[in-house]
Amino acid sequence: MTKQWPDQDEHQWEGIKEVDRAISENRRMEYRWKKALADPWERRGLWLLALVVIAFAVFVILQDFVL
């Protein structure tokens, strides 16, 4: 069997292989979370989103039950 591309073995990109494994094992969501948490700006965005949701929940609880 001949190779389609002669230099196919020379280009072994770990990131592409990781994405390919994630797709074949149907764990794309896990891959997205892992990559999102690895990026510092994305991690800050997730923390900010969580903080906004918690602040909204506290606001709603205070408005409905306390005031």
C-alpha positions, -999 to +999 in steps of 0.1 A: +000+000+000+014+034-010+010+065+011-011+093-002+015+119+009+052+108+011+059+132+040+028+121+060+049+107+089+070+138+092+040+160+102+028+147+135+009+175+151-001+167+187-029+192+188-045+177+156-042+142+169-058+152+202-088+167+184-090+137+162-090+114+192-117+136+210-139+134+179-135+096+175-142+090+212-171+115+211-157+136+240-157+170+222-173+187+252-145+175+275-119+188+250-136+222+248-137+226+286-100+215+289-090+240+262-111+268+277-097+263+312-061+262+298-066+297+283-062+324+309-086+349+292-113+322+288-109+311+324-114+347+336-144+350+314-159+318+329-152+332+364-169+364+355-199+346+340-202+325+372-200+357+394-227+374+374-250+344+377-244+342+414-249+379+419-282+377+399-294+348+421-285+367+453-304+398+439-335+377+431-335+360+465-331+394+483-358+411+462-383+382+466-378+370+501-362+398+521-375+431+508 
